[in-house]
């Protein structure tokens, strides 16, 4: 038995279910039903329907290569060698007095 990850045969089962959903003649009715539930404020499963839609729609738009979101994020990591670190002979003193003249009471 595989102690980590999916149980043996789980991926094949998932692919089989996916294939059957894609090939089912009423698949469009299921999609329309989920959208109707998501848009109906009185539907008891509205939150679940919204989550189903958002889980499928939102990641696609966030991962779009032409999206400005990906271009706005920039991460720069630089390394610091021990030679570049400042050397202090004494510990730095921190002035803890208030910036104004009122002080602490």
C-alpha positions in Angstrom: 0.0 0.0 0.0 1.2 3.5 -0.9 1.4 5.4 2.4 1.7 8.8 0.7 -0.3 10.5 -2.0 -3.5 9.1 -3.7 -4.6 5.6 -3.1 -3.7 3.2 -5.9 -6.1 3.5 -8.8 -7.5 6.9 -7.7 -6.1 8.8 -10.7 -7.6 6.3 -13.2 -11.0 6.7 -11.4 -10.8 10.5 -11.6 -9.9 10.3 -15.3 -12.8 8.0 -15.9 -15.3 10.3 -14.2 -13.9 13.2 -16.1 -14.3 11.4 -19.4 -17.9 10.4 -18.6 -18.8 14.0 -17.7 -17.3 15.4 -20.9 -19.1 12.8 -23.0 -22.5 12.9 -21.3 -25.2 14.4 -23.5 -26.7 16.5 -20.6 -23.5 18.2 -19.5 -24.7 21.6 -20.7 -27.8 21.2 -18.5 -25.5 20.6 -15.5 -23.5 23.7 -16.2 -26.6 25.8 -16.6 -28.0 24.5 -13.4 -24.8 25.4 -11.5 -24.9 28.9 -12.9 -28.6 29.3 -12.0 -27.9 28.2 -8.5 -24.9 30.6 -8.2 -27.1 33.5 -9.4 -30.1 32.7 -7.2 -29.8 34.5 -3.8 -32.5 32.2 -2.3 -30.9 28.9 -3.5 -29.6 26.8 -0.5 -26.4 25.8 -2.5 -25.6 29.2 -3.9 -22.2 29.4 -2.1 -21.2 25.9 -3.3 -22.2 26.8 -6.9 -20.2 30.1 -6.7 -17.2 28.2 -5.4 -17.4 25.7 -8.2 -17.5 28.4 -10.8 -14.7 30.5 -9.2 -12.4 27.5 -8.7 -12.7 26.9 -12.5 -12.8 30.5 -13.8 -10.5 32.5 -11.6 -7.3 30.6 -11.8 -7.4 30.6 -15.6 -7.6 34.4 -15.7 -4.9 34.8 -13.1 -2.5 32.6 -15.0 -3.1 34.3 -18.4 0.2 35.3 -19.9 -1.2 38.4 -21.4 -2.6 39.6 -18.0 -1.2 42.7 -16.4 -1.3 41.0 -13.0 1.7 38.8 -13.8 3.7 41.7 -15.1 3.1 43.8 -11.9 4.8 41.3 -9.6 8.6 41.4 -9.4 10.7 39.6 -6.8 14.5 40.4 -6.6 16.6 38.3 -4.2 20.2 39.2 -3.7 22.7 37.5 -1.5 24.8 39.2 1.1 28.3 38.0 1.7 29.9 38.3 5.2 32.4 40.8 3.8 29.5 43.1 2.9 28.0 43.1 6.4 28.8 46.2 8.6 31.1 45.6 11.4 30.2 47.2 14.8 32.6 47.5 17.7 29.9 48.4 20.1 26.2 47.6 20.1 24.1 50.4 18.6 22.2 52.6 21.0 18.6 53.3 20.3 17.0 56.6 21.3 13.8 55.7 23.0 12.7 59.2 23.9 9.4 60.5 22.3 9.7 62.7 19.2 7.6 65.4 20.8 8.2 67.3 24.1 5.3 65.7 26.0 7.1 62.6 27.1 5.4 59.7 28.9 3.3 60.0 32.0 
